[in-house]
Amino acid sequence: MINMKWGTPEKLRELLCELVSWKSITLSDGEKQFPILLKEKLKDLEHFQKYPEHLSLHQADLGRQFLTAMYKHPEATDTICLISHFDTVNTEEYGDLQPFSTMPEKLTQLFLEKYDDFSQDAIKDLESGEYLFGRGTMDMKMGLAMHMRLIEKASLENWPVNLLLLTVPDEEVNSSGMRCAVPVLLHLQEQYNLTYKLFLNGEPVFSQKPADPQYYIYTGTIGKIMPAALFYGKETHVGEPFGGITSPFIASFLTQKMEWNTEFQETVLGERTPVPVTLQQKDLKLEYSTQTPYRSTALYNVFLMKRNASEIMDLFERIANEAANDCNTVYLQVCQKYRVEPVGKVRVIRYQELLQYAKDKFGWEYIEEIKKEIHANQEWDDREKSFRITDKLMIQCQELSPSIVILYAPPYYPAVNSTGNELAEECVKFVTERALEKYNLSVERIHYFNGICDLSYVNYQDSYEGWTAFEANTPVWGDSYDVPFKGMEKLNAPVLNVGPFGKDAHKRTERLHIRNAFEEIPFIVEEMIYMISSKKKTADLKS
Ligand SMILES: [Zn+2]
């Protein structure tokens, strides 16, 4: 038996606890430090001492980095890309125990001494001793630890396949890490003559219902897009309510129509997307005054399976037109009742049309100037910048008001699905049979991972170039946000997610199932990769 650093369940548990102890909340300093520490850790492996060029850090945005670590077999071209993210969500909800939130062994001990308002299920799991608690344990440093073990094992045993470990920041916010990794994956492909066979993520199992004990694997991931609107009314003084039309009034019609609208719901392969919901609705007016609010914004969340950005924009535009019609009808009735002259009729404009209109009116240079000014505000995120750019343009084109300007706000996660792909199906079959036979673990396959993940940025399939509507209607496109659609299209290998079982991701009771995470899944994934690579070997021998 070859001596491995991370070979036994105990050693793997120690590795996980070390990774968790490197606190790496999205957008924190720890997130910047994490890949540097990880690189040092991986340098301990003999493989990277021999091939230091196979271990690298690459630039993401905002001073953050992502890491690639490759096990390269001298003759193999087939490559399995092991994807993970190392950022975690915040730890505020741990309260007094926050300092221990990233010390899983200690935290689990402390919880045993005192758990006040845990759910019944969490108490049961805690007392069973079968779970390890802590921020980032399940989501998803365990996935990374498992991938590190695979690299170690493959390099010591000379597996006839290449493994490319990719671990990125920012998954929990904008996925800038993964979006920046796309060109790097393409570059490595060329440099080492790699053939990507599979993009394997190790995100944890997400429950389908509360306290769901079922173990799932995933052959795809759900998409998410955010249609947004700027409502531009006509200002007036509160003493003259009929002198204008407020933006909250216009907004209310669209929000009524968007919230829970089943027209946006998709059902594919027996799975259904959650209906849309409002993520934010607010006025752009910054302080109280007796001038009526005439600029408001709304942001809606829409999940996707088959639809692309163009189809959603068409649907959103139709709904916005219905909302504008309803709003106009009500408004006209009021005007007739009180015998006042209407200030206008609310119309719907795509951001793309507003931009073209402003460009014709003022020229491109002026628009670039406006954008630059907005982007200089570092405290604004991409959502806020999107609204502010649109708002600035509308202020200069008030002849278009009252109106609903429709646009997209980042981020956009395209849906990806590999169900039916030969290799993906073989993997599903293998994992299902092996888990049952060896561990009596029942495995169910889900077609669309319901937790949103970085697999959205590989294997983009959309022959109708549906992304063009996204580019054209995203105000911050190309400046502070972009999605490398063309590159993603070239990374056209199937996707699969096989990760550890845990519960309550993003909650204080985030926990990892010890036996599943340290014994069962690492072993099954290892066998699965071995199955893929040795099958290739036999095929070569036959030919
Ligand atoms: Zn995650």
Boltz pocket constraint, residues with backbone or C-beta under 6 A from the ligand:
constraints:
  - pocket:
      binder: B
      contacts: [[A, 85], [A, 139], [A, 140], [A, 171], [A, 203], [A, 204], [A, 452]]
      max_distance: 6.0
